[in-house]
């Protein structure tokens, strides 16, 4: 064999060996470095009344182990009354050592009192499995999983369809992305009279730190469907969504929330829908970050004084806040209702912030709402049936007319072609409804 080729091959093998060993060591060092940094951050108030304590840690060339306790103190005035979970992390340095990353498998040691029920539900399977992959540059990917299980007793059968999730974090802990999914749950009573089925539930979010250090991004929680049957009657919904978004611009924080129920169901038929959208903006971002930090620390204090929180919030009130109900729309059977409102608190001086009267005087609200006659008649019909007094549409219409006659005569409501309308206004501490001042 060619001597030069042998020497070259040997050099490659040695180089690969050095790289393999070096990156394995580096992967282990990256993992070891994550623990003190993460714990310092979490235990500095990020988890409120929850503390994580490392009892023992060992890091070798290829493997490591960290034993820990999670301690929850529900009442900071009763420090002796805590809830504790113990566990450990099995660490492998460099599952693919040449790539320089490792893996952490977390194990929860459930309390003795919880083990009998967990064993009945999950058998020998771990109720919650957590695996963390550590990237070459320190990023994290956490995977969580709960197995499918069925549990029954004299009351009925509960079917847990499992749970999976993945959360990723960059090396600087400045960006997060996650998606969590469960196919759902089903409960069937022993007599089969009650069946509750919750289909797929998912939560997806993407967040990154803004200039202030606050998390900014979007999140979406979706309940695909719920159906509840009891004594032959059923109700539920389809496609319930909660969508959130936070942004930051020119030093001000803003947030928006939208709630949607695409279909309300009765006896399997669609009877309506709901949508609500709210926003809040012009909030001093740096001050809000301070407020959040103070509130986290207050969760760990016995009878915390309000002064630190008020001080942290002063810059927010000094620049003013505005909030809005963009719309609330309800479609129910053949009827509809709509509402919208804007609330504004302009900038307050330090002296005004100390005086509740000044705050009330400056606080302003403008709102309006309308509801159709068809919706009111249907609600009156449902109320009558619930009291055992079935009514005809004509009787329900007369009932609505009688109930609203006084508000209309007093000017609090206006009758429109298809229903009723009203407005709300708050100015200088005075409230008026539909243009009529309230005493």
Secondary structure, DSSP 4 states (H G I P E B T S, - for coil): --HHHHHHHHHHHHHHHHHHHHHHHHHHHHHHHHHHHHHHHIIIIITTTEEEEEEEEEE-SSEEEEEEEEEE-S-TT-TT--EEEEEEEEEEEEEEGGGTEEEEEEEEE--HHHHHHHHHHHTTS-SSEEEEEE-TTS-EEEEEEE--EEEEETTEEEEE--EEEEEEE-TTS-EEEEEEEE--EEEEETTSSEEEEE--EEEEEEEEE-TTS-EEEEEEEEEEEEEEEETTEEEEEEEEEEEEEEEEETTEEEEEEEEEEEEEEETTEEEEEEEEEEEEEEEEHHHHHHHHHHHHHHTTSTT--SHHHHHHHHHHHHH-EEEEEEEEEEEETTEEEEEEEEEEE----HHHHH-HHHHHHH-EEEEEEEEEHHHHHHHHHHHHHHTT----HHHHHHHHHHHHHHHHHTTS-EE-SSEEEEEEEEETTEEEETTEEP-
